[in-house]
Amino acid sequence: MSESPESKMARLREEFGGLVDDATIRRLVLEEGGIKMATKKIADLRDREEVSAVVSVTKINDVRNFNKRTGGEGKVRNLEIEDDSGNCRLTLWDEDVDLPDNLEVKVGTQLTLTDCYVKQSDYGMDISKGKKGKIEKLV
């Protein structure tokens, strides 16, 4: 039976004796699991780039319905996120709007965004999961 991510984090915290912060410990746990991440800070995001980042949720908005230009109805949900360099918006579309509920995301929850898409919007930088992106809850 393999060690859970929570157990690995606790073990590494003890091994490092408080000398390493939780973000670094999370990265070590991910790398132990074979996940190599070149993450970016929110302050360094650029329009139309693909990005991986570790962020914290600061606000979860309700799902909104809208009429698509192409016809039919769509859904959108925005989360406000931050890291130690700044904040931006994470936009979830259609089938992804339930992701915060499914992952039991709350204010303060840490998320790993992998291969997500950045867009400059009227509100600042906006990250979307896109078709190949992945959003996971960190322990």
N, CA, C and O of each residue as an XYZ file, in Angstrom:
556
protein
N       0.847     -1.181      0.000
C       0.000      0.000      0.000
C       0.892      1.245      0.000
O       1.827      1.337      0.795
N       0.611      2.182     -0.873
C       1.457      3.369     -0.974
C       1.043      4.411      0.068
O      -0.088      4.423      0.554
N       1.981      5.267      0.385
C       1.778      6.318      1.375
C       0.870      7.398      0.791
O       1.048      7.795     -0.361
N      -0.103      7.879      1.573
C      -1.015      8.922      1.105
C      -0.264     10.251      1.003
O       0.753     10.444      1.670
N      -0.769     11.174      0.161
C      -0.119     12.487      0.064
C      -0.047     13.199      1.420
O       0.942     13.865      1.725
N      -1.112     13.054      2.236
C      -1.122     13.688      3.556
C       0.005     13.138      4.426
O       0.700     13.893      5.105
N       0.179     11.814      4.398
C       1.237     11.175      5.190
C       2.620     11.601      4.705
O       3.521     11.850      5.506
N       2.776     11.680      3.378
C       4.066     12.111      2.820
C       4.396     13.529      3.270
O       5.532     13.826      3.640
N       3.371     14.417      3.234
C       3.607     15.801      3.652
C       3.996     15.856      5.122
O       4.919     16.582      5.492
N       3.297     15.091      5.970
C       3.617     15.070      7.401
C       5.036     14.544      7.628
O       5.783     15.084      8.444
N       5.401     13.485      6.897
C       6.740     12.907      7.025
C       7.809     13.922      6.623
O       8.815     14.078      7.315
N       7.587     14.612      5.500
C       8.571     15.590      5.038
C       8.660     16.797      5.974
O       9.749     17.326      6.198
N       7.516     17.238      6.526
C       7.539     18.330      7.499
C       8.447     17.967      8.672
O       9.260     18.770      9.130
N       8.280     16.729      9.141
C       9.092     16.258     10.264
C      10.570     16.152      9.871
O      11.450     16.558     10.630
N      10.831     15.608      8.691
C      12.216     15.457      8.229
C      12.936     16.801      8.118
O      14.109     16.919      8.473
N      12.215     17.817      7.617
C      12.834     19.124      7.418
C      12.765     20.002      8.665
O      13.371     21.072      8.701
N      12.039     19.564      9.677
C      12.004     20.286     10.945
C      11.578     21.734     10.845
O      12.117     22.583     11.555
N      10.611     22.041      9.969
C      10.113     23.406      9.848
C      10.977     24.319      8.998
O      10.702     25.516      8.911
N      12.011     23.786      8.372
C      12.899     24.613      7.551
C      12.361     24.854      6.142
O      12.872     25.710      5.421
N      11.328     24.100      5.746
C      10.780     24.188      4.393
C       9.287     24.495      4.489
O       8.581     23.900      5.304
N       8.801     25.427      3.653
C       7.379     25.781      3.700
C       6.511     24.716      3.029
O       7.011     23.842      2.321
N       5.178     24.808      3.270
C       4.245     23.803      2.749
C       4.219     23.748      1.225
O       4.047     22.672      0.653
N       4.387     24.892      0.555
C       4.371     24.889     -0.918
C       5.523     24.042     -1.461
O       5.351     23.298     -2.426
N       6.685     24.159     -0.843
C       7.838     23.358     -1.274
C       7.612     21.886     -0.971
O       7.944     21.019     -1.779
N       7.047     21.612      0.197
C       6.757     20.222      0.558
C       5.759     19.617     -0.423
O       5.924     18.468     -0.833
N       4.713     20.379     -0.811
C       3.735     19.881     -1.788
C       4.424     19.542     -3.103
O       4.149     18.510     -3.715
N       5.323     20.426     -3.528
C       6.041     20.191     -4.783
C       6.878     18.913     -4.687
O       6.938     18.139     -5.642
N       7.517     18.693     -3.553
C       8.304     17.473     -3.358
C       7.420     16.231     -3.413
O       7.802     15.219     -4.001
N       6.233     16.308     -2.798
C       5.297     15.172     -2.828
C       4.865     14.894     -4.263
O       4.814     13.738     -4.683
N       4.552     15.947     -5.017
C       4.163     15.771     -6.416
C       5.300     15.145     -7.218
O       5.071     14.243     -8.024
N       6.513     15.617     -7.001
C       7.653     15.082     -7.742
C       7.951     13.640     -7.354
O       8.361     12.843     -8.198
N       7.746     13.296     -6.075
C       7.899     11.894     -5.667
C       6.916     11.009     -6.420
O       7.209      9.853     -6.727
N       5.739     11.569     -6.715
C       4.718     10.832     -7.454
C       4.930     10.873     -8.957
O       4.095     10.376     -9.713
N       6.038     11.461     -9.403
C       6.351     11.495    -10.826
C       5.786     12.686    -11.564
O       5.836     12.728    -12.793
N       5.242     13.668    -10.837
C       4.673     14.849    -11.478
C       5.686     15.981    -11.378
O       5.946     16.494    -10.290
N       6.252     16.365    -12.505
C       7.204     17.475    -12.551
C       6.444     18.714    -13.010
O       5.808     18.710    -14.064
N       6.515     19.758    -12.219
C       5.773     20.961    -12.566
C       6.698     22.166    -12.651
O       7.419     22.478    -11.703
N       6.671     22.825    -13.771
C       7.321     24.122    -13.897
C       6.205     25.132    -13.683
O       5.489     25.483    -14.620
N       6.060     25.592    -12.460
C       4.937     26.469    -12.142
C       5.317     27.927    -12.344
O       6.489     28.303    -12.310
N       4.289     28.730    -12.555
C       4.460     30.168    -12.708
C       3.735     30.864    -11.574
O       2.781     30.330    -11.009
N       4.189     32.041    -11.252
C       3.515     32.894    -10.284
C       2.475     33.725    -11.031
O       2.643     34.027    -12.213
N       1.405     34.091    -10.339
C       0.336     34.881    -10.962
C       0.880     36.191    -11.526
O       0.473     36.607    -12.611
N       1.778     36.839    -10.819
C       2.330     38.118    -11.291
C       3.079     37.979    -12.613
O       3.260     38.966    -13.327
N       3.514     36.768    -12.946
C       4.286     36.541    -14.170
C       3.446     36.023    -15.337
O       3.993     35.722    -16.398
N       2.135     35.915    -15.161
C       1.274     35.390    -16.227
C       1.246     36.336    -17.420
O       1.288     37.556    -17.265
N       1.176     35.754    -18.607
C       1.090     36.518    -19.852
C      -0.102     36.021    -20.657
O      -0.458     34.843    -20.609
N      -0.707     36.935    -21.392
C      -1.867     36.621    -22.222
C      -1.549     35.500    -23.210
O      -0.478     35.478    -23.817
N      -2.479     34.586    -23.359
C      -2.431     33.497    -24.345
C      -1.307     32.488    -24.117
O      -0.770     31.927    -25.072
N      -0.958     32.262    -22.869
C       0.043     31.239    -22.601
C      -0.587     30.080    -21.840
O      -1.622     30.224    -21.188
N       0.056     28.945    -21.940
C      -0.339     27.775    -21.171
C       0.441     27.834    -19.867
O       1.624     28.175    -19.866
N      -0.213     27.505    -18.757
C       0.437     27.684    -17.470
C       0.088     26.568    -16.492
O      -0.996     25.987    -16.543
N       1.027     26.287    -15.610
C       0.791     25.435    -14.451
C       1.128     26.281    -13.235
O       2.121     27.008    -13.237
N       0.301     26.189    -12.192
C       0.492     27.024    -11.012
C      -0.094     26.344     -9.788
O      -0.959     25.475     -9.892
N       0.391     26.752     -8.635
C      -0.188     26.336     -7.362
C      -0.798     27.589     -6.758
O      -0.105     28.583     -6.544
N      -2.107     27.541     -6.480
C      -2.841     28.723     -6.037
C      -3.717     28.394     -4.834
O      -3.946     27.230     -4.507
N      -4.194     29.441     -4.193
C      -5.129     29.316     -3.079
C      -6.434     30.011     -3.468
O      -6.408     31.085     -4.068
N      -7.564     29.410     -3.131
C      -8.876     29.969     -3.462
C      -9.254     31.024     -2.424
O      -9.200     30.763     -1.223
N      -9.638     32.222     -2.891
C     -10.053     33.288     -1.979
C     -11.547     33.582     -2.056
O     -12.104     34.192     -1.143
N     -12.205     33.155     -3.139
C     -13.649     33.373     -3.275
C     -14.198     32.391     -4.298
O     -13.557     32.113     -5.311
N     -15.392     31.868     -4.026
C     -16.070     30.953     -4.952
C     -17.420     31.571     -5.295
O     -18.277     31.725     -4.424
N     -17.605     31.919     -6.549
C     -18.873     32.506     -6.985
C     -19.857     31.416     -7.390
O     -19.473     30.275     -7.648
N     -21.128     31.787     -7.440
C     -22.175     30.860     -7.862
C     -22.084     30.597     -9.361
O     -21.473     31.365    -10.105
N     -22.699     29.508     -9.787
C     -22.803     29.171    -11.209
C     -23.791     30.142    -11.846
O     -24.847     30.431    -11.281
N     -23.436     30.645    -13.033
C     -24.343     31.507    -13.802
C     -24.653     30.835    -15.131
O     -23.788     30.206    -15.739
N     -25.876     30.973    -15.565
C     -26.296     30.471    -16.878
C     -26.302     31.639    -17.858
O     -26.563     32.779    -17.475
N     -26.015     31.346    -19.117
C     -26.038     32.380    -20.147
C     -26.420     31.746    -21.475
O     -26.322     30.531    -21.644
N     -26.853     32.569    -22.410
C     -27.174     32.102    -23.757
C     -25.933     32.238    -24.630
O     -25.344     33.314    -24.731
N     -25.546     31.134    -25.258
C     -24.373     31.140    -26.138
C     -24.708     31.839    -27.449
O     -25.844     31.788    -27.919
N     -23.718     32.484    -28.027
C     -23.906     33.148    -29.326
C     -24.298     32.146    -30.402
O     -25.023     32.478    -31.340
N     -23.811     30.919    -30.256
C     -24.081     29.877    -31.242
C     -25.409     29.174    -30.982
O     -25.775     28.244    -31.701
N     -26.127     29.619    -29.953
C     -27.385     28.987    -29.571
C     -27.177     28.049    -28.402
O     -26.072     27.556    -28.174
N     -28.215     27.814    -27.685
C     -28.116     26.942    -26.518
C     -27.704     27.714    -25.279
O     -27.422     28.912    -25.319
N     -27.683     26.987    -24.188
C     -27.351     27.602    -22.911
C     -26.000     27.101    -22.415
O     -25.661     25.928    -22.571
N     -25.243     27.999    -21.822
C     -23.961     27.631    -21.234
C     -23.949     27.957    -19.758
O     -24.840     28.638    -19.250
N     -22.930     27.465    -19.077
C     -22.754     27.737    -17.653
C     -21.341     28.246    -17.434
O     -20.411     27.850    -18.137
N     -21.185     29.127    -16.453
C     -19.870     29.650    -16.097
C     -19.811     29.844    -14.582
O     -20.809     30.174    -13.942
N     -18.624     29.633    -14.031
C     -18.405     29.847    -12.598
C     -16.998     30.400    -12.421
O     -16.036     29.873    -12.980
N     -16.893     31.461    -11.643
C     -15.595     32.086    -11.393
C     -15.146     31.854     -9.959
O     -15.942     31.904     -9.022
N     -13.862     31.600     -9.813
C     -13.228     31.517     -8.510
C     -12.134     32.569     -8.498
O     -11.447     32.764     -9.501
N     -11.969     33.237     -7.391
C     -10.852     34.151     -7.252
C      -9.734     33.366     -6.590
O      -9.948     32.660     -5.605
N      -8.535     33.502     -7.151
C      -7.389     32.733     -6.665
C      -6.202     33.660     -6.446
O      -6.151     34.769     -6.979
N      -5.239     33.179     -5.643
C      -4.042     33.977     -5.388
C      -2.851     33.072     -5.106
O      -2.992     31.891     -4.790
N      -1.683     33.670     -5.233
C      -0.460     33.060     -4.715
C       0.290     34.192     -4.024
O      -0.277     35.267     -3.827
N       1.528     33.982     -3.657
C       2.244     35.024     -2.916
C       2.660     36.211     -3.783
O       3.251     37.164     -3.275
N       2.360     36.168     -5.086
C       2.745     37.267     -5.972
C       1.565     38.120     -6.439
O       1.768     39.225     -6.942
N       0.335     37.626     -6.279
C      -0.821     38.373     -6.752
C      -2.068     37.518     -6.804
O      -2.116     36.423     -6.243
N      -3.092     38.042     -7.497
C      -4.355     37.305     -7.607
C      -4.922     37.443     -9.007
O      -4.534     38.336     -9.760
N      -5.839     36.559     -9.347
C      -6.533     36.605    -10.630
C      -7.802     35.762    -10.526
O      -8.181     35.320     -9.442
N      -8.433     35.553    -11.640
C      -9.678     34.798    -11.678
C      -9.454     33.465    -12.381
O      -8.724     33.381    -13.368
N     -10.094     32.429    -11.855
C     -10.126     31.112    -12.486
C     -11.547     30.919    -12.988
O     -12.490     30.927    -12.196
N     -11.712     30.747    -14.295
C     -13.034     30.603    -14.895
C     -13.269     29.162    -15.303
O     -12.455     28.556    -16.000
N     -14.398     28.621    -14.855
C     -14.798     27.252    -15.189
C     -16.027     27.319    -16.081
O     -16.971     28.055    -15.793
N     -16.016     26.554    -17.157
C     -17.092     26.581    -18.142
C     -17.840     25.255    -18.175
O     -17.253     24.189    -17.990
N     -19.134     25.341    -18.410
C     -20.019     24.209    -18.693
C     -19.799     23.011    -17.773
O     -20.126     23.091    -16.589
N     -19.254     21.894    -18.283
C     -19.152     20.674    -17.464
C     -18.185     20.830    -16.290
O     -18.197     19.997    -15.383
N     -17.353     21.866    -16.281
C     -16.390     22.053    -15.187
C     -16.929     22.897    -14.029
O     -16.252     23.033    -13.010
N     -18.139     23.469    -14.163
C     -18.639     24.358    -13.108
C     -18.868     23.641    -11.777
O     -18.873     24.285    -10.727
N     -19.055     22.325    -11.802
C     -19.269     21.569    -10.566
C     -17.968     21.118     -9.917
O     -17.994     20.526     -8.838
N     -16.848     21.381    -10.541
C     -15.557     20.947    -10.019
C     -15.309     21.402     -8.575
O     -14.843     20.591     -7.774
N     -15.599     22.666     -8.200
C     -15.380     23.058     -6.798
C     -16.212     22.224     -5.814
O     -15.739     21.895     -4.726
N     -17.434     21.886     -6.192
C     -18.275     21.062     -5.321
C     -17.750     19.633     -5.268
O     -17.673     19.038     -4.194
N     -17.390     19.082     -6.419
C     -16.894     17.703     -6.484
C     -15.588     17.520     -5.715
O     -15.361     16.468     -5.118
N     -14.731     18.540     -5.727
C     -13.449     18.468     -5.018
C     -13.540     19.004     -3.585
O     -12.547     19.030     -2.858
N     -14.740     19.428     -3.193
C     -14.965     20.014     -1.863
C     -14.034     21.206     -1.622
O     -13.387     21.310     -0.581
N     -13.986     22.097     -2.609
C     -13.149     23.292     -2.529
C     -13.849     24.330     -1.655
O     -15.051     24.565     -1.776
N     -13.067     24.937     -0.781
C     -13.549     26.014      0.086
C     -12.545     27.161     -0.006
O     -11.461     27.003     -0.566
N     -12.915     28.317      0.547
C     -11.956     29.417      0.626
C     -10.759     28.918      1.429
O     -10.918     28.350      2.509
N      -9.569     29.135      0.895
C      -8.343     28.671      1.534
C      -7.798     27.380      0.946
O      -6.643     27.027      1.188
N      -8.628     26.665      0.167
C      -8.170     25.424     -0.461
C      -7.063     25.731     -1.461
O      -7.144     26.702     -2.215
N      -6.033     24.899     -1.460
C      -4.937     25.026     -2.417
C      -5.229     24.127     -3.618
O      -5.627     22.973     -3.460
N      -5.029     24.666     -4.806
C      -5.252     23.926     -6.048
C      -3.973     23.892     -6.875
O      -3.172     24.827     -6.852
N      -3.802     22.800     -7.601
C      -2.752     22.710     -8.606
C      -3.427     22.836     -9.962
O      -4.301     22.038    -10.301
N      -3.028     23.828    -10.732
C      -3.532     24.030    -12.087
C      -2.444     23.546    -13.037
O      -1.304     24.003    -12.961
N      -2.787     22.634    -13.921
C      -1.808     22.072    -14.846
C      -2.289     22.264    -16.281
O      -3.420     21.910    -16.614
N      -1.434     22.820    -17.124
C      -1.730     23.031    -18.545
C      -3.018     23.818    -18.761
O      -3.813     23.489    -19.642
N      -3.218     24.845    -17.967
C      -4.384     25.714    -18.117
C      -4.021     26.889    -19.025
O      -2.849     27.099    -19.337
N      -5.026     27.649    -19.445
C      -4.846     28.691    -20.447
C      -5.081     30.065    -19.821
O      -6.044     30.251    -19.077
N      -4.211     31.020    -20.116
C      -4.316     32.376    -19.584
C      -4.848     33.312    -20.659
O      -4.451     33.245    -21.822
N      -5.759     34.189    -20.240
C      -6.323     35.175    -21.160
C      -6.432     36.508    -20.424
O      -6.851     36.554    -19.268
N      -6.057     37.577    -21.093
C      -6.250     38.917    -20.535
C      -7.708     39.298    -20.757
O      -8.190     39.276    -21.890
N      -8.410     39.646    -19.691
C      -9.816     40.040    -19.814
C      -9.986     41.460    -19.289
O      -9.024     42.092    -18.852
N     -11.204     41.948    -19.335
C     -11.500     43.277    -18.798
C     -11.230     43.353    -17.301
O     -11.061     44.441    -16.751
N     -11.191     42.203    -16.644
C     -11.013     42.145    -15.191
C      -9.583     41.808    -14.790
O      -9.303     41.663    -13.600
N      -8.680     41.682    -15.741
C      -7.301     41.293    -15.461
C      -7.010     39.932    -16.058
O      -7.684     39.503    -16.994
N      -6.021     39.260    -15.529
C      -5.673     37.931    -16.029
C      -6.722     36.916    -15.590
O      -7.213     36.945    -14.461
N      -7.043     36.036    -16.501
C      -8.088     35.046    -16.300
C      -7.528     33.690    -16.726
O      -7.046     33.541    -17.849
N      -7.589     32.711    -15.838
C      -7.117     31.365    -16.155
C      -8.327     30.479    -16.397
O      -9.271     30.489    -15.608
N      -8.306     29.711    -17.485
C      -9.355     28.733    -17.792
C      -8.722     27.359    -17.892
O      -7.561     27.228    -18.281
N      -9.487     26.333    -17.538
C      -8.984     24.963    -17.600
C      -8.724     24.545    -19.035
O      -7.746     23.848    -19.306
N      -9.571     24.952    -19.947
C      -9.425     24.544    -21.335
C      -9.682     23.060    -21.517
O     -10.118     22.383    -20.586
N      -9.417     22.558    -22.699
C      -9.699     21.152    -23.014
C      -8.705     20.184    -22.387
O      -9.095     19.102    -21.948
N      -7.419     20.555    -22.337
C      -6.433     19.607    -21.826
C      -5.914     19.952    -20.433
O      -5.048     19.257    -19.902
N      -6.434     21.010    -19.848
C      -5.994     21.405    -18.520
C      -6.495     20.464    -17.435
O      -7.388     19.644    -17.645
N      -5.891     20.615    -16.282
C      -6.242     19.765    -15.147
C      -6.218     20.617    -13.882
O      -5.308     21.422    -13.683
N      -7.220     20.436    -13.034
C      -7.280     21.145    -11.758
C      -7.428     20.104    -10.664
O      -8.337     19.275    -10.698
N      -6.518     20.156     -9.687
C      -6.551     19.193     -8.594
C      -6.442     19.914     -7.261
O      -5.806     20.962     -7.148
N      -7.070     19.334     -6.269
C      -7.001     19.869     -4.913
C      -5.740     19.341     -4.245
O      -5.459     18.143     -4.280
N      -4.985     20.252     -3.637
C      -3.807     19.844     -2.874
C      -4.224     19.558     -1.446
O      -5.201     20.115     -0.945
N      -3.487     18.699     -0.809
C      -3.786     18.360      0.588
C      -3.130     19.353      1.512
O      -3.261     19.242      2.731
